[in-house]
Amino acid sequence: MKHRRFLKLVLSGTTVLSLLCGPALANPSILFDLDNGAVLEHQDAFQRWYPASLSKLMTAYVAFRAVAAGEVRLDSPIKMTRHAAKEPPSKMGFKAGTVMRLDAALEMMLVKSANDLAMAIGENIGGSQAAFSRRMNAEAARLGMSGTHFVNPNGLFSPEQYTTARDLAILVTAIRKDFPQYESMFEIEGLQLGKRKISNYNLLIGRYAGADGMKTGFVCESGFNMIGSATRNGRTLVAIVLGEQSAISRAEAAADLLDQGFALPAGPRLISLATLKPSGDVLATHNMREEICSKKPASEQSEAAAEPKKDAPKSLYQIKLDHPHLVAVSLGGATGPVPPAMRNRVEYADVPLPTWRPDQPLPSGSKAVAAGDL
């Protein structure tokens, strides 16, 4: 174990440091109360980490802000661009030119963790990946996410895309408090697109009592990340775990944190998201590729939970839901205004630039152009 695991409890204004039994979390984590920002547990909360698909929460937040500003509506068209259609899985696999409503695109992005839809939302609202990333970074700065930087809207690996557990807690708080009308998007058990059924990668949904969000993420460099929220008796707690070993272990780690939090009495604590301070070297970003993808079979390098090994006991989070509630989504139906960034956008066909036949002399006054200069 890399670290011992401690829980800082603040009861009646007194700080108590308790050593917990059970497996230690070796990577960044935080447990907090959404209502008052009280931090119930934290470990390396300011350590930089690759967010993977947790980035899509900021993509959603920027989209919600665009709706609130009157820039777009939930029924505005999101067109699958050629660039977005080429993004690697996890993806919906729609062809370039496919059009859907913004709300349907958001739901599919959040449930399926679809990289192609995240890029399409970004390019439609921002005009380009770079322009949308600037909007993501502007929102992060405005919210005080000081350890975060984005270069794409879907979380595919880049060494320049990083965040922290504490910053993600700030983002979750902003989403849930600024836009409570969209809470249902984060607690969908599954989607129905025609005959296609799509399960949520968030294994707490439908399995953990009170689970109501929010997102998972995985790339080899980050390991398995998760933000799990749950509400019981009017109290909402959020657990953020980064760098877990599998889809199952991240769900179990988040559920364990939530269990511990709900066992504590509600109320303010001395430590909050606003007062939490960094410690140690937080600028280096740990890369888990060797540990996660070089030593594990391909079947375990996915957001989807791997099948249990023969004769091995099943985790609660490996059991399929008997009758999941499926939310219907569809393509088309976009009657709202086109996003301003798309109104004058021109996409060019993927046609190779013509070059002069090598067996023919060049026209007078022209010069040869190397392929790499095109």
Secondary structure, DSSP 4 states (H G I P E B T S, - for coil): --S--EEEEEETTEEEEEEPPSPPP-S-EEEEETTT-BEEEEESTTS-B--GGGHHHHHHHHHHHHHHTTS--TTSEEE--HHHHTPPSS---PPTT-EEEHHHHHHHHHHH--HHHHHHHHHHHHSSHHHHHHHHHHHHHHHT-TT-B-S-SS----TT-BB-HHHHHHHHHHHHHH-GGGGGGGS--EEEETTEEEE-S-TTTTTSTTEEEEEEEEETTTEEEEEEEEEETTEEEEEEEEEESSHHHHHHHHHHHHHHHHTSPPS--S-BTTT----S--SS----HHHHTSSS-GGGSSSSPPPPPTTPPPPGGGSPPSSPPEEE--SB---SPPPHHHHT-------PPP---TTSPPPTT-----GGG-
